[in-house]
Every structure is written in C-alpha cells, then in structure tokens.
Amino acid sequence: MFVIIIYGLLASAMTANACFCEMDLDESYWNEGMDTEILTERYTLSQIYDLVNNNMYEAAVNMTIGSGVWLQPLVRIFLTQHSSDGSRKIMRFAYELWNSGAKHFVIMHFPAPFQLILNDETVTIINKGYFQALKVDGEGVVWGDAYDKETKKVSWKIMPVLSNNSLSFKLYHLDSDTHLSYKPNTEASQDRVARFHLEPVLRKNRVFFYIVNTVYGQSLEMGRLIDSRGDRRVYGHDLNNDELYGRDQRFKWIISSWL
C-alpha cells in the first residue's frame, strides 16, 4: 500500500449532490419510431461510438462537429459500461472536443464535472463513501476532512496532460501550492509528481470518478480508520484481483465546484 503525500512544486458545475437527470435517456430513445431523421442520428452516433472506441478521436470530433449530433446517448453508454477502458476513452473524447473548438458539445452533452476539469475550474474532491473532502496537512500528507468542504484547504485543480498519445491528470492543491505525488513506503527517496487516469462512471444518474495512478495502477482510497478529529488518511490501493473495487464506496470520488 502506498501513502499519498504532497510533493512541493509550484505549479462548474455539478455539486456533490447534483444529479445527471438532464442526460437521463432511457431505452425509449432507441425504440421510438423509424423516422428517417432518427435513423440518420442513430447511424451517426454508432459511427462516432466506433471511432471513439477505436481511439480515432480526431475523426470522431470532426464527425461530431459536422453532424451536430446529440451526443448524450453515446456519453451515457460509455459511462455505464463498467469498463476502465471505456471510461478513459470518453474522458479523452471530451478533452479532444474541448481543445478542437467544440467546447459547446462538452457543455451541453457531458456531465458537469467534465466541464469543471477541462475549463481549469477550482474543484473539491469528495469521497463518496465517507463524504470527506481531500485536504493536505502541514507535513504534506493527504487526508479526508471530517467537516470542511468550503475553505481553501479543500480546493484543487485537475490539470490534463496529453503525452505519448495518453491522457492523464495532475492534482494540484491550491492551499499548499503543491501537486499530489506518490511515495512508496519502501522507496522513500522516490517522491514524484503523480499522474492519474480519471475514470468517470454513471450510477443511478450520479457521476463519480475512480482516480487511478498511471505508474503503479493504484486507485485513490479513503481509509477506514479515523484520527481524533474524525479525519481519514488517503492511500493508493492495489487493484489487482480486487473484487471489492467496483462496489466499495471508498474508491469513488465526486468532483464538484469549489464555492
């Protein structure tokens, strides 16, 4: 297990309780009449889906812009696939749309946290299981705060990095002016700024994220034990053969607007 620390380096919106109702398209969307316009839209969506699924993001963006298609059904499919791969792909597609002059598709058709992240908004990162927000103490250790969800101590920016055709994210803590990093217990000298995959998932019309380290393949987890104040430590959890991962709320994070 890895303890999460902070490595000093200079570096809106869905609230924690907001729902995804505006994108709640049920099966009737796919089962309604065989109108030509509807068939054309379905065909276009299926093409865009295949392009995204095969990592052909430029072509998917161009087809989206050219057709002006309503993307919400496609977004919903990716978010409900129960697949890390699919979650990363829809995150990458949103990133490509945002940076290709098509921000309005993300704003209109994707859950609000996508816009918060891609627009460099200040956010709060709250654990779904214990409803505690990430903070950093004076020694650089990351905790979940038992009470605070509003002060600068729980304010973050999530910064996308596209490198070697792979999208990852840095977590930057505003109050301490530092990035999140990993420090393996057995390798104390190897502090490094960490990058993470964000894996968005839709459950019961609410969106949350798994936050998975790109180097060690570990997911951020909020610990069970509490200190005298009620705060909990945050760790990196090895996901190999972990059957609890998909069900345990301690691995799930809500990204909401700070203030």
C-alpha positions as CSV (number, residue, x, y, z in Angstrom):
1,M,0.0,0.0,0.0
2,F,1.2,3.5,-0.8
3,V,0.6,6.5,1.4
4,I,-0.4,9.6,-0.5
5,I,1.8,12.7,0.1
6,I,2.4,16.0,-1.5
7,Y,5.5,16.9,-3.4
8,G,6.2,20.6,-3.4
9,L,6.1,22.0,-6.9
10,L,4.8,25.4,-8.0
11,A,2.6,24.9,-10.1
12,S,-18.5,24.5,-12.7
13,A,-20.8,22.7,-12.1
14,M,-22.1,19.6,-10.6
15,T,-22.4,19.8,-6.8
16,A,-21.8,16.8,-4.7
17,N,-25.5,16.1,-4.6
18,A,-26.4,17.1,-8.1
19,C,-27.9,14.5,-10.4
20,F,-27.5,13.6,-14.0
21,C,-31.2,13.9,-14.8
22,E,-30.7,16.2,-17.8
23,M,-28.9,13.3,-19.5
24,D,-31.3,10.6,-18.4
25,L,-32.2,8.9,-21.7
26,D,-33.9,5.6,-21.3
27,E,-34.4,2.8,-23.8
28,S,-37.3,4.6,-25.4
29,Y,-34.8,6.8,-27.2
30,W,-33.6,3.7,-29.2
31,N,-37.0,2.1,-29.6
32,E,-39.0,5.1,-30.9
33,G,-40.3,5.3,-34.4
34,M,-38.2,4.7,-37.5
35,D,-38.3,8.3,-38.7
36,T,-35.6,9.0,-41.3
37,E,-34.0,11.7,-39.2
38,I,-33.9,9.5,-36.2
39,L,-32.3,6.7,-38.2
40,T,-29.7,9.1,-39.5
41,E,-28.9,10.3,-36.0
42,R,-28.6,6.7,-34.7
43,Y,-26.3,5.8,-37.6
44,T,-24.1,8.8,-36.9
45,L,-23.9,8.0,-33.2
46,S,-22.9,4.5,-33.9
47,Q,-20.1,5.7,-36.2
48,I,-18.9,8.1,-33.6
49,Y,-19.0,5.4,-31.0
50,D,-16.9,3.1,-33.1
51,L,-14.4,5.9,-33.8
52,V,-14.0,6.7,-30.1
53,N,-13.9,3.1,-29.1
54,N,-11.0,2.6,-31.6
55,N,-9.1,5.7,-30.3
56,M,-9.8,7.6,-33.5
57,Y,-10.5,10.8,-31.7
58,E,-9.8,13.4,-34.5
59,A,-12.2,11.6,-36.8
60,A,-14.8,11.4,-34.0
61,V,-14.5,15.1,-33.3
62,N,-14.8,16.0,-37.0
63,M,-17.9,13.9,-37.4
64,T,-19.5,15.4,-34.3
65,I,-18.8,18.9,-35.4
66,G,-20.0,18.2,-39.0
67,S,-23.2,16.5,-38.0
68,G,-24.1,18.5,-34.8
69,V,-25.5,15.2,-33.4
70,W,-26.9,15.0,-29.9
71,L,-24.2,13.1,-28.0
72,Q,-25.9,12.4,-24.7
73,P,-26.9,8.8,-25.6
74,L,-23.3,8.0,-26.6
75,V,-21.9,9.6,-23.5
76,R,-24.3,7.6,-21.3
77,I,-23.3,4.3,-23.0
78,F,-19.6,4.8,-22.2
79,L,-20.3,5.9,-18.6
80,T,-22.4,2.8,-17.9
81,Q,-20.1,0.2,-19.5
82,H,-18.4,-0.8,-16.2
83,S,-15.1,-0.6,-18.0
84,S,-12.0,1.4,-17.1
85,D,-11.1,1.4,-20.8
86,G,-14.4,2.9,-21.8
87,S,-14.3,5.5,-19.1
88,R,-10.9,6.7,-20.1
89,K,-12.0,6.9,-23.8
90,I,-15.0,9.1,-23.1
91,M,-12.8,11.3,-20.9
92,R,-10.3,11.6,-23.8
93,F,-13.1,12.3,-26.3
94,A,-14.3,15.2,-24.1
95,Y,-10.8,16.5,-23.9
96,E,-10.4,16.4,-27.7
97,L,-13.7,18.2,-28.3
98,W,-12.8,20.8,-25.8
99,N,-9.5,21.5,-27.5
100,S,-10.8,21.4,-31.0
101,G,-13.2,24.4,-30.9
102,A,-16.1,22.3,-29.9
103,K,-16.5,23.1,-26.2
104,H,-20.2,23.5,-26.6
105,F,-20.6,19.8,-27.1
106,V,-19.0,19.1,-23.7
107,I,-21.0,21.8,-22.0
108,M,-24.3,20.6,-23.4
109,H,-23.9,16.8,-23.6
110,F,-21.5,15.7,-20.9
111,P,-21.9,15.7,-17.1
112,A,-20.9,19.0,-15.5
113,P,-17.6,17.7,-13.8
114,F,-16.1,17.3,-17.3
115,Q,-16.5,21.0,-17.9
116,L,-15.1,21.8,-14.4
117,I,-12.0,19.8,-15.2
118,L,-11.4,20.9,-18.8
119,N,-12.1,24.6,-18.0
120,D,-9.4,24.6,-15.3
121,E,-12.0,25.4,-12.6
122,T,-11.2,25.1,-8.9
123,V,-12.9,22.0,-7.5
124,T,-13.5,20.0,-4.4
125,I,-12.8,16.2,-4.5
126,I,-15.1,14.4,-2.1
127,N,-15.0,10.7,-1.2
128,K,-18.4,9.1,-2.0
129,G,-18.1,6.6,0.8
130,Y,-17.4,8.9,3.7
131,F,-18.3,12.2,2.2
132,Q,-15.0,13.8,3.2
133,A,-13.1,16.3,1.0
134,L,-9.4,15.9,0.2
135,K,-7.0,18.2,2.0
136,V,-3.3,18.4,2.8
137,D,-1.8,18.7,6.3
138,G,1.3,20.6,7.3
139,E,3.5,17.6,6.7
140,G,2.3,17.1,3.2
141,V,0.1,14.1,3.9
142,V,-3.3,13.9,2.2
143,W,-6.5,13.4,4.3
144,G,-10.2,13.4,4.1
145,D,-11.5,16.3,6.2
146,A,-14.4,15.3,8.6
147,Y,-16.0,18.8,8.3
148,D,-14.5,21.2,5.8
149,K,-15.9,21.3,2.3
150,E,-15.6,25.0,1.7
151,T,-12.3,26.5,2.7
152,K,-9.1,26.8,0.5
153,K,-7.8,23.8,2.4
154,V,-10.0,21.6,0.2
155,S,-9.5,23.4,-3.1
156,W,-7.9,21.7,-6.1
157,K,-7.3,22.0,-9.8
158,I,-7.2,18.9,-12.0
159,M,-4.8,19.5,-14.8
160,P,-4.9,17.4,-18.1
161,V,-1.6,16.2,-19.6
162,L,-1.5,14.6,-23.1
163,S,1.7,12.8,-23.5
164,N,2.6,9.9,-25.9
165,N,-1.0,9.8,-27.0
166,S,-2.2,9.1,-23.5
167,L,-4.3,11.5,-21.4
168,S,-3.6,11.7,-17.7
169,F,-4.2,14.3,-15.0
170,K,-2.2,16.0,-12.2
171,L,-4.0,17.0,-9.0
172,Y,-2.8,20.4,-7.8
173,H,-3.6,21.6,-4.3
174,L,-4.1,25.4,-4.2
175,D,-3.6,26.0,-0.4
176,S,-0.2,24.3,-0.2
177,D,0.8,25.2,-3.8
178,T,1.8,21.5,-4.5
179,H,0.9,18.6,-6.7
180,L,-0.2,15.2,-5.4
181,S,2.6,12.7,-5.5
182,Y,3.3,9.1,-4.5
183,K,5.9,8.0,-2.0
184,P,6.3,4.2,-1.8
185,N,6.9,3.2,1.8
186,T,10.0,1.2,0.8
187,E,11.4,3.8,-1.6
188,A,11.4,7.0,0.5
189,S,13.7,8.8,-1.9
190,Q,11.5,8.4,-4.9
191,D,9.0,11.1,-4.4
192,R,7.4,12.1,-7.8
193,V,4.6,14.2,-9.0
194,A,1.8,11.7,-9.8
195,R,-0.4,11.5,-12.8
196,F,-3.8,9.8,-12.7
197,H,-6.3,8.4,-15.1
198,L,-9.8,9.7,-14.4
199,E,-12.4,7.1,-14.9
200,P,-15.9,8.6,-14.8
201,V,-18.8,6.3,-14.1
202,L,-22.6,6.9,-14.0
203,R,-24.6,5.1,-11.4
204,K,-28.3,6.0,-10.6
205,N,-28.0,9.3,-12.5
206,R,-25.0,10.4,-10.5
207,V,-21.4,10.7,-11.8
208,F,-18.3,9.8,-9.8
209,F,-14.7,9.1,-10.7
210,Y,-12.1,6.4,-9.9
211,I,-8.7,8.2,-9.7
212,V,-6.1,5.7,-10.8
213,N,-2.3,6.3,-10.7
214,T,-0.7,5.8,-14.1
215,V,2.6,4.3,-12.8
216,Y,1.5,1.9,-10.1
217,G,-2.1,1.2,-11.3
218,Q,-3.4,2.1,-7.8
219,S,-6.7,3.8,-7.1
220,L,-7.1,6.5,-4.5
221,E,-8.8,5.1,-1.5
222,M,-10.0,6.7,1.7
223,G,-9.0,4.7,4.8
224,R,-11.5,3.4,7.3
225,L,-9.6,4.5,10.4
226,I,-10.2,8.0,11.8
227,D,-8.0,10.2,13.9
228,S,-9.1,12.2,17.0
229,R,-10.7,14.8,14.7
230,G,-12.6,12.3,12.6
231,D,-10.3,12.8,9.6
232,R,-9.2,9.8,7.4
233,R,-5.9,9.1,5.6
234,V,-5.9,8.7,1.8
235,Y,-4.0,5.8,0.3
236,G,-3.2,4.2,-3.0
237,H,-4.8,0.8,-3.3
238,D,-3.6,-2.1,-5.5
239,L,-6.4,-3.1,-7.7
240,N,-5.1,-6.5,-8.9
241,N,-7.8,-9.1,-8.4
242,D,-9.7,-6.8,-6.0
243,E,-13.3,-7.9,-6.1
244,L,-14.4,-5.1,-3.8
245,Y,-13.1,-2.3,-6.0
246,G,-16.2,-1.9,-8.1
247,R,-18.6,-1.9,-5.1
248,D,-16.6,-0.2,-2.4
249,Q,-17.6,3.5,-2.0
250,R,-14.1,4.3,-0.6
251,F,-12.7,4.3,-4.1
252,K,-15.3,6.6,-5.6
253,W,-14.8,10.4,-5.8
254,I,-17.2,13.2,-6.5
255,I,-15.7,16.2,-8.3
256,S,-17.7,19.3,-7.6
257,S,-17.3,23.1,-7.9
258,W,-15.4,24.7,-5.0
259,L,-17.6,27.5,-3.7
